[in-house]
Amino acid sequence: MSNKGRVKVGIIGSQFQAGIHAESFRIMPDEAEVIAVASPTPGNAEKLAKKYGIPRVFTDYKRMLAEDDIEMVTITAPNYLHAQMTIDIANAGKHVVCEKPMCMTLEEADLMIETCRRKGVLLMFAEELFFAPKYVRAKQMADEGAFGKVYLVKQSEKHFGPHAPWFWDVELSGGGVLMDMGCHGIAFCYWFLDRPEIKNVYCQMSTHVHSDKTKGEDNSICILEFANGAVGLIEDSWARRGGMDDCIEVYGEGGVTYGNMHMGNALPTYSEYGYGYAVEKAPTTQCWTYPVFEELWNYGFPHELHHFARCVRGKEEPKATGEDGRVVLEVLYAAYKSAGTGRKIKLPFRPEGIKKPIDLWLNEDSRE
């Protein structure tokens, strides 16, 4: 493989998140280019390739990994496939970008990290909130002392449910809304506070709207207690109507800041007739809506993937690693255990014989 020029990228997956990756590389094309996409779903990879001018299409990702010039592979497949795909990519000698959550079990996470380390490739955890411009600015201000000692960081992400059917199947996803979106809040609070030790996790979860679709929770509130005295509060919902809502709040003894991912980047709009697109997860564009512009840029996806490509070239050190992904997964396990028992769970926490986090909530034996 070349160590010069733009990084050659392959994408595993062909639906919503794969499109985000392809578009993000196109927005910031100076460090990387997508040259291949792989998906087993008939016609999907071809459709994505045609839209983004990707020259090579595969129905088997392992055949794509045999392409000598591919240097970095991004995984946008369902959660239960992440571990084996990461191992296969690493064994092929290519760098890995793994979408959240990292995998289904802590044993898988450890194997992914060890395999990538042994093969000398990077394992990068795709957490875009580390790169979202508005949220990055909030952290810069905190690091400059704007708020004094920060004692509370809040992150919430809410909408009416995911795009693909597999998210609703806990056997494929590992959990409900906390597994899907709580990853972001856990990672964000941990990163914002400079990765302090996490002491305790407390979580409440329930299913209010989508019990006909899933055994998983569609609303969750998770509290992290850090060793430095700070608290992280993470709210997630698949039960909120009206499209995506993503916010942060930061409280310190000397100040406060609020960040809304979309409202500072939206056009309050009323339409009797509707129009093409407003914002992710919005079901309609009639009546009052808040269409956004430069959506992926404000989410941080182009910055994230641009950074990962620079890491492959040795120009930067990864800001989001496999180790970060493992911390998030451990907190997820503790959170589901907490919701199942109604009590705080101390970290470190490593349950044995559990196949997926949500089993610690669904299993009646875990409740008190």
N, C-alpha and C positions, 0 to 999 in steps of 0.2 A: 504493500500500500504506500501511496505517496504521503510525504509529510509536508507537502507544499500545496499551495492553491486552495481552492474551496473544498471543504470537507464533503465527501460523497455520502449521502444519507439514503437509507432505506426505511420505509414505514411499514410496520405490521398493523393491519387494520385498514378499513376503507369507509368508515361511517363518520359520525359527527366529530369525534376528537381527531381522527386522521385528517379530516379536512382542515381543522384548526392548525395542525402541525404543518400541513402543506402550504396553507395560506401564510402562516407566520414566517416560514422560510422564504416565501416569495416577497413578503414585506421588507425583510432585512436580508438580502441575498448575497452580501459581500463575503460572508464567512462559510456558507454552506449551500449545497444544492441537492434537491431530492432527485435521485436517479432511478428509484425503484419503489414499488408498492406491492405488498402481498396480502391477499385475503382469500379465504376459501369460498366465500359467497359468490356464486356465479354472477358475473357482470359488474359487481361492485368495484373491484380494483380497476377495471377498464374505465368505468365512469369517472372515478377520481383521477386516474391518469390523464384522461382526455381533458378534464377541466383545468388541471394544473400543468399540463405539458410534461408529465413524467414519462420517460421513454421506455421503462421496463415494467412488465406486469407479471405477477406470479400468483398461482393459486395455493402454493405450498411455500411457507416462509423459509423452510429449510433449504429449498432450492435457491431462494434469494440470497441466503447466507453464503452460498457457494460462489457468489460473484466476488472476484478478488478485489475489485476497486471500491466496494462499499466499505466505509470506515466506521460509520456510526449508524445504529438502528434504534428507532423509536418504537415503543410498544404502546399501542392504543387498543389492545384486545381486552376482553373481559377479565376480571380480576383473577379468576381461578387459573388462568393461563400464564400469568406474569412470571411465576418462578421458573417453570420449565423453559419458557422462551428466553429468559435472561441467561440461564445456564447454557442453552444452545448458542446464543449470540456470543457469549464469552468464549465458549469452546471454539467458535469460528474465528476468534481473535479480533472481534469488533467491539467498539465501545457501546454502552447501553444507556438509553434514556427510557426510564420506566415510569409510566403514568401512575398516579395514585389510585387506590392504596397499593403499597409495594407488592403485597402478596396476601395469602390467606392465613399463614401461620408463622410464628416466630422461628420455627425450625427452618422453614423455607427461606425466610429473610436472612438467617445466618448462613445458609448454604449459598444464596445469591451473592452475598458480600464476600465470602471466602473464595468462591469460584472466580469472581471478577478480579480479586486481589491476586490469586494464584496465576491467572492467565495474563496479568499485567494490563487489564483494560479498566476504563472508568465505568463505575456504576453511578449514574446521576438520577436523582429523584425529581420528577417533574412537578415541582410545587411552584406554580406561577405567581402566588401571592408574594413570594420573595422578590418579585420583579415588577409587580404592578406599580406604575409610576407614583400614584397618589399615596400608596401605602409605604413605598420606599422613602418618599419624602417625609412621612410621619416618623419613620425610624431615624432618619437623618437628624430631624429636630430633637428627638429623644436623646440620641447619642451626643448631641451638642449641649444637652442640659436644659432644654426648653421647659421641661415639665418637672425638673428635679427628680426625686426618687419615684419611679413609676411603681404604683401599687396595684393597678388593675388594668388589664388589657382585654377588650371584648372583640369578638369577631362573630358575625352572623351571616349565614347564606341561606336564602329561602326562595322556593318557587313551588310549582304544583306537581313536580315529578320529573323523572329522567326521560331521556330520548328513547333509549333502546329497551326492548322487552327484557333482556337478561338482567337488568338492574333489579327488577322486581323479584327475581328468583334467588332466594338466599343461598341456594346450593352453588350458584355461579358467582354471586357477588360477595357472599360472606356476611352480609348484614343489610340494614336499611339505610336511612338517610345519614346516620352517623358514619357508617362505613364509607358512604359515597362522598359526603361533603364535610363531615366533621374532620376528615383528614386535613382539610385546608386550615380550619381554625386551630387545631392542635399544633400543626406545623408553624402557623403564623405566630401564635403566642410564644412558643418555644424560641423561635428565631428572633422575634422582636425584643425579647428579654435577654438575648445573647446566650441562649441554650443553657439555662441554669438546670440544676438537678430538679426533677419532678418528684415531690414527696407523696402526694395523695391525688386520687381521682374520685370524683363523685358524679354520678350521672342519673338523670331521670329520662325515661323514654316511653313512648306510647304510640298507638296507631289510631288516628282519629278519622281518616278519610279513605284510605286505600286498602282496607282489610280484604276487599274483594280481589285485590291484585297480588298481595304480598303477605308473607308472614312477618316481614320486617317492620321496624318502627318507621313512622313517617314524620315524627317530631321528636327532637331531643334537646336537652339542656345539659351541658357537661362543664364541670368546674375542675380546674387544675390548681393545686396548691404547690408553689415552688419553694425551694429551700431558701431563696433570698427574701421570702416574705410576700412576694407578689402573687396575684391570683389571675388566672386566665378563665374567662367565661365564654363558652362557645355555644351558640344557638343555631340549630339547623332544622329546616322543615321542607317536606314535600307536600305540605298541606296549605301553603300560602298561594292564593290565587293572584293573578295579575302580572306574572312574569318574574324575572330574576330580581332579587334584592340582595345586595352584598355590601356590608358596612363594617367599619371598625370604630372603636372608641378607645382612647388612651387617657388614663387618669394618673396624675402624679401629684405630689404634695405641693408642687409649684405651678401646675397648669394642666390643661386638658386639650385634646384635639379630637375632632370627629371627621371620619372619612366615609363618604358614600360613593361606591364604585361608579354608579350611573348618574345620580342626580346632578352632579357637577358637569355632566357630559351628556345632557339630554335636552330635547326640545319639547316642552309641554305642548301637546297637540290635541286638538279635538277634530274628529272626522266622522261625519254621518256614514261615509261610504267605505272606509277602511283603505288600506294601502299595503304595500308588499311586506315590510318587516319593521318591527319596532325594536325588540331586544330579545335576547335569549329567553326561551320558555314562555314568552307572551302568547296567549292563545288566540288573541284577536287584535285587530288594529282599528276597530270602530270605537266611537265615543272618545273619552280621554285616554291618551297613551303618552308614553315618554320615550320616543325613539332616540337611540343613541347614535353617535358617530365614532369612527375609529375604535370600534368595540374591542377587537383583539389587542390593539395597542394598549388600551387602558386596563385590560386584564393582565397584561404582562407577558403573553405568550411569545411574541417575537423576540423580546429581550431575553427571555429564558432560553430559547433554542439557539439564539445567536451566541449567548454566553457559553452554552454547552459545546458548540462548535469551536469556540476559541479555546475551551479546555482541551479538546482533542488535539489542537495544535500546540498546546503548552503555553498559550498566551495568558491564561488565567487559571486559578484554582477553583474547583467546583464549589459553588455556594449552597448547593442542595445535593446531598450525597445519599448513598445507600444507608449509611448509619442514621441519617435524619429520618429516612423512611422507616427504619426499624423502630426508632423511638416512637414515631406516630403509631405504628402497629401495636406496640406494647401498651400505649395509652388506650387504644381502641379496645384491646382485650380487657383492660382494667375497667373501662367505662361500661362495657356490656355486663361484666361481673357485678359492678356497682348497681346497675339498673335492675339486675336480677335479684340482688340481695337487699337493696335499700340501704347500703352502708358505704362508707369510704373504703377504697382499696389502696393499700400502700404499694409503692414501687420500690424495688423491682418486683415485677409480677410475671410469672411464667407458668401458666397452667399446663398440665400434662393431659394428653389424650384428647385434646379439643381440635376439631377439624376446621372450625371457622368461628370468628368472634361471637356471632349472634347466638351460638349454642349456649353461651353463658347467660343469656337473657331468656331464651326460649325454654331451656331445660328447667323444669319445675323443681328438680332436686337442688338447684342453685339458689332458690328463693327461700327467704326466711319469713 
